[in-house]
Amino acid sequence: MTRNSKPSGNLLIALMLAIFVLGASPRTAFALHRVNRRHRILRHFRGILWNPLFRPSHDSLIRQNEEIDRLDLPRIQDDAELEALKASGALVPIEESDALKIEHQLEPSRRFCRPWTRDFVADLSETYYRQFHAQIQVNSAVRTVKVQKKLRRHNRNAAPAEGDTASSHLAGVTLDLQRRGMTKEEIRFVERYLFYLNALGLVEPEEERRHWCFHVMVSDRYSDWRQTQTIFPRLPADEAVSAMSASN
């Protein structure tokens, strides 16, 4: 370029853009990098903090539905079918006690489950109460397909209402038990309790992160196993206490 030549219009525009980028983008880029780094760190620590014994999985949903199919239980379609199962005694009411309470927002019409599932939660709540002098809370029990479809509209993490991974709540074999508010010791106790029964093939548990609850499907085999405990009385709580003592 000679002394008297002038920069072209395109060159001036390029120079102005370069000045703008050099002057403004480093701070912006650094801010974005810092925000992204913070998000990565938070995700990392959330992964560390959320380390349940029973992570929800596709395979677990498959196993729950296979058990329901083995029992030849219907997925309850609507309120009419729900009421008929109550009337026949196939579904029984969950009753509050000193050891067990029910989430007050759970509709009275859905505070029902299969008899063996009620036995399970009664046993768990009593052993938990003896250990911690606190109640176990039932947050959810039986649901209909209609209710599950409505739930899916508001909660994408909810299980489907149909198919091989449909919610096991639809058969009345499953309860959601409150996990939020428990101490680490209490959570470990329940996990050990469920681990013992899961190893025997009596329950299929998951620990849900979104609602912070223990989702527990109970097999009808629990009834037969429970009867054996009257002869050889060794409840899962005994196993849990022993395991906790050994790990401390």
C-alpha positions as CSV (number, residue, x, y, z in Angstrom):
1,M,0.0,0.0,0.0
2,T,1.4,3.4,-0.9
3,R,1.4,6.5,1.4
4,N,-1.5,8.1,-0.4
5,S,-3.6,4.9,-0.8
6,K,-6.6,4.5,1.4
7,P,-8.0,1.3,2.9
8,S,-10.9,-0.1,1.1
9,G,-14.4,-0.2,2.7
10,N,-14.1,-3.9,3.3
11,L,-10.8,-3.6,5.0
12,L,-12.1,-0.9,7.4
13,I,-15.0,-3.1,8.3
14,A,-12.6,-6.0,9.0
15,L,-10.4,-3.8,11.2
16,M,-13.5,-2.6,13.2
17,L,-14.6,-6.2,13.7
18,A,-11.2,-7.2,14.9
19,I,-11.0,-4.4,17.4
20,F,-14.5,-5.3,18.7
21,V,-13.6,-9.0,19.0
22,L,-10.3,-8.3,20.7
23,G,-11.8,-5.8,23.0
24,A,-15.0,-7.5,24.0
25,S,-14.8,-11.2,23.5
26,P,-12.1,-12.3,25.9
27,R,-14.2,-11.2,28.9
28,T,-17.4,-12.8,27.4
29,A,-15.6,-16.0,26.5
30,F,-14.0,-16.2,29.9
31,A,-17.4,-15.7,31.5
32,L,-19.0,-18.4,29.4
33,H,-16.1,-20.7,30.2
34,R,-16.4,-20.0,33.9
35,V,-20.2,-20.7,33.8
36,N,-19.7,-23.9,31.8
37,R,-17.0,-25.0,34.2
38,R,-19.2,-24.3,37.2
39,H,-22.0,-26.4,35.6
40,R,-19.6,-29.3,35.0
41,I,-18.4,-29.1,38.6
42,L,-22.0,-29.1,39.9
43,R,-22.9,-32.1,37.8
44,H,-19.9,-33.9,39.1
45,F,-20.7,-33.3,42.7
46,R,-24.3,-34.1,42.2
47,G,-23.2,-37.4,40.8
48,I,-21.1,-38.0,43.9
49,L,-23.8,-37.0,46.3
50,W,-26.4,-39.1,44.5
51,N,-25.1,-42.6,44.9
52,P,-28.0,-44.9,45.8
53,L,-27.8,-48.6,46.2
54,F,-30.8,-49.2,43.9
55,R,-30.5,-47.0,40.8
56,P,-33.6,-46.8,38.6
57,S,-33.1,-48.7,35.4
58,H,-34.8,-50.1,32.3
59,D,-33.9,-53.6,33.4
60,S,-35.6,-53.1,36.8
61,L,-38.8,-52.0,35.1
62,I,-38.6,-55.1,32.9
63,R,-38.2,-57.4,36.0
64,Q,-41.2,-55.7,37.8
65,N,-43.4,-56.3,34.8
66,E,-42.2,-59.9,34.4
67,E,-43.2,-60.5,38.0
68,I,-46.7,-59.0,37.4
69,D,-47.1,-61.2,34.3
70,R,-46.1,-64.3,36.3
71,L,-48.8,-63.5,38.8
72,D,-51.2,-62.8,36.0
73,L,-52.3,-59.6,37.6
74,P,-54.2,-57.0,35.5
75,R,-53.0,-53.4,35.0
76,I,-55.9,-51.6,36.5
77,Q,-57.5,-49.4,33.8
78,D,-59.9,-47.1,35.6
79,D,-61.8,-46.4,38.9
80,A,-64.5,-49.0,38.1
81,E,-61.9,-51.8,37.9
82,L,-60.2,-50.4,41.0
83,E,-63.4,-50.5,43.0
84,A,-64.2,-54.0,41.9
85,L,-60.8,-55.2,43.1
86,K,-61.3,-53.5,46.5
87,A,-64.7,-55.1,46.8
88,S,-63.3,-58.6,46.1
89,G,-60.5,-58.2,48.6
90,A,-57.8,-58.4,46.0
91,L,-56.7,-55.0,47.1
92,V,-56.6,-54.1,50.8
93,P,-56.4,-50.8,52.6
94,I,-53.1,-49.4,54.0
95,E,-53.7,-48.3,57.5
96,E,-51.7,-45.8,59.5
97,S,-50.1,-46.8,62.8
98,D,-47.6,-45.5,65.3
99,A,-44.9,-46.8,62.8
100,L,-46.6,-45.9,59.5
101,K,-48.1,-42.8,58.1
102,I,-49.6,-41.9,54.7
103,E,-48.9,-38.7,52.7
104,H,-52.0,-36.5,53.3
105,Q,-52.2,-35.6,49.6
106,L,-52.6,-39.3,48.5
107,E,-56.3,-39.8,47.7
108,P,-58.1,-42.1,50.0
109,S,-59.3,-44.1,47.1
110,R,-55.7,-45.0,46.2
111,R,-54.5,-45.9,49.6
112,F,-54.7,-49.6,48.7
113,C,-52.4,-52.4,47.6
114,R,-52.1,-56.2,47.4
115,P,-52.2,-58.1,50.7
116,W,-48.5,-59.1,50.6
117,T,-47.4,-55.6,49.8
118,R,-49.3,-54.4,52.9
119,D,-47.6,-57.1,55.0
120,F,-44.2,-55.9,53.7
121,V,-44.7,-52.3,54.6
122,A,-46.2,-53.2,58.0
123,D,-43.1,-55.3,58.8
124,L,-40.7,-52.6,57.5
125,S,-42.3,-49.8,59.3
126,E,-42.4,-51.7,62.6
127,T,-38.7,-52.6,62.4
128,Y,-37.8,-49.1,61.3
129,Y,-39.8,-47.7,64.2
130,R,-38.0,-50.0,66.7
131,Q,-34.7,-48.8,65.4
132,F,-35.3,-45.1,65.0
133,H,-38.6,-44.3,66.8
134,A,-39.7,-42.6,63.6
135,Q,-42.4,-43.4,61.1
136,I,-42.1,-44.6,57.5
137,Q,-44.3,-42.7,55.1
138,V,-46.2,-44.0,52.1
139,N,-46.3,-41.5,49.3
140,S,-48.0,-43.5,46.6
141,A,-49.7,-46.9,46.2
142,V,-52.1,-48.3,43.6
143,R,-52.7,-46.3,40.4
144,T,-54.9,-46.8,37.4
145,V,-53.8,-46.5,33.8
146,K,-55.8,-43.3,33.6
147,V,-54.0,-41.8,36.5
148,Q,-50.6,-42.9,35.2
149,K,-51.2,-41.3,31.8
150,K,-52.2,-38.0,33.6
151,L,-49.0,-38.2,35.7
152,R,-46.9,-38.7,32.5
153,R,-48.1,-35.4,31.2
154,H,-46.6,-33.6,34.2
155,N,-43.6,-35.8,34.9
156,R,-41.6,-37.2,32.0
157,N,-39.6,-39.4,34.4
158,A,-42.8,-41.3,35.3
159,A,-43.0,-44.9,33.9
160,P,-45.3,-45.5,31.0
161,A,-48.9,-46.7,31.4
162,E,-48.4,-49.5,28.9
163,G,-45.8,-51.9,27.6
164,D,-42.9,-53.9,29.0
165,T,-41.8,-51.0,31.2
166,A,-45.2,-49.9,32.5
167,S,-45.5,-48.7,36.1
168,S,-45.9,-51.6,38.5
169,H,-48.2,-49.3,40.6
170,L,-50.9,-50.3,38.0
171,A,-51.0,-53.8,39.5
172,G,-51.2,-52.7,43.1
173,V,-48.0,-54.5,44.1
174,T,-45.8,-51.3,44.6
175,L,-45.4,-48.6,47.1
176,D,-43.4,-45.4,47.1
177,L,-41.9,-44.7,50.5
178,Q,-40.6,-41.3,51.5
179,R,-36.8,-41.0,51.4
180,R,-36.5,-37.2,51.7
181,G,-35.7,-36.1,55.3
182,M,-34.1,-39.4,56.3
183,T,-30.6,-39.3,57.9
184,K,-27.8,-41.2,56.2
185,E,-28.0,-43.8,58.8
186,E,-31.8,-44.2,58.2
187,I,-31.3,-44.5,54.5
188,R,-28.5,-47.0,54.9
189,F,-30.8,-49.1,57.2
190,V,-33.6,-49.2,54.7
191,E,-31.2,-50.0,51.8
192,R,-29.8,-52.9,53.8
193,Y,-33.3,-54.1,54.6
194,L,-34.3,-54.0,50.9
195,F,-30.9,-55.5,49.8
196,Y,-31.6,-58.6,52.0
197,L,-35.1,-59.1,50.6
198,N,-34.0,-58.3,47.0
199,A,-31.3,-61.0,47.3
200,L,-34.1,-63.5,48.2
201,G,-36.1,-62.4,45.2
202,L,-38.9,-60.9,47.3
203,V,-38.8,-57.2,46.3
204,E,-37.5,-55.2,43.4
205,P,-36.6,-51.7,44.7
206,E,-35.5,-48.5,43.1
207,E,-34.4,-45.2,44.7
208,E,-36.0,-42.4,42.7
209,R,-34.1,-39.1,42.6
210,R,-36.7,-36.7,41.4
211,H,-39.2,-37.5,44.2
212,W,-36.6,-38.8,46.7
213,C,-38.4,-42.0,47.5
214,F,-38.0,-45.8,47.7
215,H,-40.0,-47.4,45.0
216,V,-40.6,-51.0,46.0
217,M,-42.4,-53.7,44.1
218,V,-43.2,-56.7,46.3
219,S,-43.6,-60.3,45.1
220,D,-46.3,-62.5,46.4
221,R,-43.5,-64.8,47.5
222,Y,-43.1,-62.4,50.5
223,S,-46.2,-64.0,52.1
224,D,-44.6,-67.5,52.1
225,W,-41.3,-66.2,53.3
226,R,-43.0,-64.2,56.1
227,Q,-44.6,-67.4,57.4
228,T,-41.2,-69.0,57.8
229,Q,-40.2,-66.2,60.1
230,T,-42.7,-67.4,62.7
231,I,-40.6,-70.6,62.9
232,F,-37.2,-69.0,62.4
233,P,-37.7,-65.4,63.5
234,R,-34.9,-63.5,61.8
235,L,-36.3,-60.3,60.2
236,P,-34.4,-58.3,57.6
237,A,-33.9,-55.6,60.2
238,D,-31.6,-58.0,62.1
239,E,-29.5,-58.5,58.9
240,A,-29.5,-54.7,58.4
241,V,-28.3,-54.0,61.9
242,S,-25.6,-56.7,61.7
243,A,-24.4,-55.3,58.4
244,M,-24.4,-51.7,59.7
245,S,-22.4,-52.8,62.8
246,A,-19.9,-54.6,60.7
247,S,-19.3,-51.7,58.4
248,N,-18.8,-49.2,61.2
